[in-house]
Amino acid sequence: MSANKPAAAAAPKKKNKTFIIILAVLVIGGLWFGLTKYFHGQKHEETDDAQIEANISPVISKISGYVSKIFVKDNQYVKKGDTLLLIDDRDLKIVLEQAEAALGTASSNLNAAQANSNASRQNINTTNAAIATANAQIEAAKVNVWRTAEDLKRYENLIKDHSITQQQYEQALAAKQLAERQLQVLVDQKNQAASQTGVVTSQTTATSTQIGVAGSVIKQRQVDVDNAKLNLSYTVIVAHESGLVSKVPVQEGQYLQAGQSLFSIVLNNDKWVVANFKETQYNKMAEGQKVTVHADAFPGHNFEGVVSSFAAATGSRFALLPPDNASGNFVKVVQRLPVKIDFINKNDSLIQRLRPGMNVDVDVHVGE
């Protein structure tokens, strides 16, 4: 036999089944993940641009002054009506005393004006009585003048017949002249009394005006007193609502300006979520839709919520410098719309542990 036979054919290589299995698993897993995300995206809208919100009440000083005492510290719980701090009230007490003294002076001026008015009315009554008396006396004097005139006529006839003496005639003439002068005196007294009545009436009018002015001054001084009392009450700063005090940067002896914000109180009456969704996610969303909230602080816990309302404008419109596309080069940027989400289960103890500003993930069930 010939020594050179063809070499035996090489054995076929075995295929690597492990690689194929892994590749198949990856393809199936990726397909499953993609389909899951696709179908989930059809019924859910999600965002991680969301934070916890709550009512925050600023503590503001209504008057200027120096802090005399502080009763709270950082993160302390306070109840509505609790005293937070005191402002030195010594200057305001002096202002109140001055206002009360001015009110007392104004009241005294009113009493004096009323007394003068009463005295003027009494003087008017007196002068009126004097005028009435003068009128009566004038009538009596007129009668006396008429009688003496008649007597003088008779005596003139008798003196011609020498029935009476010259002395008797002169006495009758003197009586007539005296009666006329008495009548003139009474008329002058009446005129003087009438003139005095006019003066007293003018004084009464003036004192009545003074009463009105004094009354107005009293009202003004009473307003000053009330204002001083109100400012004095502002020296005691109290909590308007119950909640947790934020950081207290105020120190005793520090001077505060009126209207200055001192610190804040985070109210514990309610909490909610504000989620900023892209405008492209807004289409399927509506009020009343169920929401699942995941807080970074409590992983694995589902908070139940509901879409409460939508903001009236995008967040950029409320910025300090809102964009104005007409003022420069336009670059389209997807805007975000704030959406308010209220918690449903108020009895969830973890809700009270949430703090404003915490980050949360929001999942809105738009397909339910």
Stockholm file with secondary structure:
# STOCKHOLM 1.0

chainA/1-368         MSANKPAAAAAPKKKNKTFIIILAVLVIGGLWFGLTKYFHGQKHEETDDAQIEANISPVISKISGYVSKIFVKDNQYVKKGDTLLLIDDRDLKIVLEQAEAALGTASSNLNAAQANSNASRQNINTTNAAIATANAQIEAAKVNVWRTAEDLKRYENLIKDHSITQQQYEQALAAKQLAERQLQVLVDQKNQAASQTGVVTSQTTATSTQIGVAGSVIKQRQVDVDNAKLNLSYTVIVAHESGLVSKVPVQEGQYLQAGQSLFSIVLNNDKWVVANFKETQYNKMAEGQKVTVHADAFPGHNFEGVVSSFAAATGSRFALLPPDNASGNFVKVVQRLPVKIDFINKNDSLIQRLRPGMNVDVDVHVGE
#=GR chainA/1-368 SS CCSCCCCCCCCCCCCCHHHHHHHHHHHHHHHHHHHHHHHHHHHEEEEEEEEEEEEEEEEECSSCEEEEEECCCTTCEECTTCEEEEECCHHHHHHHHHHHHHHHHHHHHHHHHHHHHHHHHHHHHHHHHHHHHHHHHHHHHHHHHHHHHHHHHHHHHHHHTTCSCHHHHHHHHHHHHHHHHHHHHHHHHHHHHHHHHHHHHHHHHHHHHHHHHHHHHHHHHHHHHHHHHHHHHTTEEECSSCEEECCCCCCTTCEECTTCEEEEEEEEEEEEEEEEEEGGGCTTCCTTCEEEEEETTSTTCEEEEEEEEECSSCGGGGSSSCCCGGGSCCCCCCCEEEEEEEESCTTCHHHHHCCTTCEEEEEEETTC
#=GC SS_cons         CCSCCCCCCCCCCCCCHHHHHHHHHHHHHHHHHHHHHHHHHHHEEEEEEEEEEEEEEEEECSSCEEEEEECCCTTCEECTTCEEEEECCHHHHHHHHHHHHHHHHHHHHHHHHHHHHHHHHHHHHHHHHHHHHHHHHHHHHHHHHHHHHHHHHHHHHHHHTTCSCHHHHHHHHHHHHHHHHHHHHHHHHHHHHHHHHHHHHHHHHHHHHHHHHHHHHHHHHHHHHHHHHHHHHTTEEECSSCEEECCCCCCTTCEECTTCEEEEEEEEEEEEEEEEEEGGGCTTCCTTCEEEEEETTSTTCEEEEEEEEECSSCGGGGSSSCCCGGGSCCCCCCCEEEEEEEESCTTCHHHHHCCTTCEEEEEEETTC
//
